[in-house]
Amino acid sequence: MTAQPEDAPRRGPTASVPHTINAIGEALSGADRARFYSEVLAAEEADVAAVMRRWWKTAMLNRAPGAETSRENAAGGRRLVAVEDLAARLEGPAR
């Protein structure tokens, strides 16, 4: 038998947000949730997938360990990159 601390840090990947309108909306909070639903409801059928993909990334980034600290450090001018900026860099130029 091994002893494990009760509050051991979670290891492994962050749980994924399903790529559905309801799951993305539930994973967002406050103003982000309202903007997501507003955008997805106003989007043309051909654009819904792009809106969902962009907000899904935001929902996933919000679940990343240390995401809020990263945003605070970047906003505080500590020469760090906010997770949203990093995602935009990884995504490449907008099409």
N, C-alpha and C positions, 0 to 999 in steps of 0.2 A: 504494500500500500504506500502511495506517495502523498505527501502533503502539498497542496496547492493553495496559494493565497486566494481568498474569496473574491477579491477585486483585481484579479490578474488582468493585465492589459490584453485586449483582444488582438489576436494575430491573424494574419491572412487578409484577403481582399475584403473591401467594403461590400456589403450586400447590395446587389443590383436593384435598381428601380425598373420594374417592368415597363416596356415601351408602349404604354397605352395612355390615353388621355386621362382617365381617372387616376391611374397610378402616379403619373407625373404631377397632376394637380394635388393629390394627397401628400406627395413628398415635398411640395413647396409650401411656404408659409406666407401669411399676410399679403403684402402688396405684390410679391412675386406670383402668388397663386392667382390673384385677381388679374394681373397683367397676362399671365399665361392663358387663362380661360378667355379673356377678351381677345387676345391675338388668335387663338385657335378657332374661336367662333367666327371671327371676321375674315379668316383666311379663305382664299379660293381653294377649291378641292385639290388642285395641283400643288398648292403651297402648304397644306396641312402637315405633311411629313417633315418639311424643313422647320416649321415652327416647333413641332414636337421634338425633333432632334436637338434643336438649340436649347429648349427648356429642359429636356432630359439631361443634357450635360450639366446644366445649372443644378438640377436636383441631385445628380450624382456628386458633383463637387461639394455641395452642402453637406453630404454625408462623409466626406473624406476627413480622417482624423487630423485635427489641427487647422482645418480650413478657416475658421473664424480668426484664429490667431494669425494666420498668414495674411488675411485681409487687414487686420488691425496693424500689423507690422508694416505692411506696404503703405497704408494710409498715414502712418506715423513717420514716413520718410526714412525707414530703416533699410532702404536699398534692397528690399525683398520684392518679389513679384507676387501679385495677387493671383490666386488660383484661376480666376477668370481670364486674366491676361496670359497666363501660361497656356491655358486651353486654346485661346485664340491663336497664339503662336504655333501651337502644335497642329491646329486645324489648317493653317495657311491662309492665304488671301481669300477674301470673300468672292464668291462667284456671282 
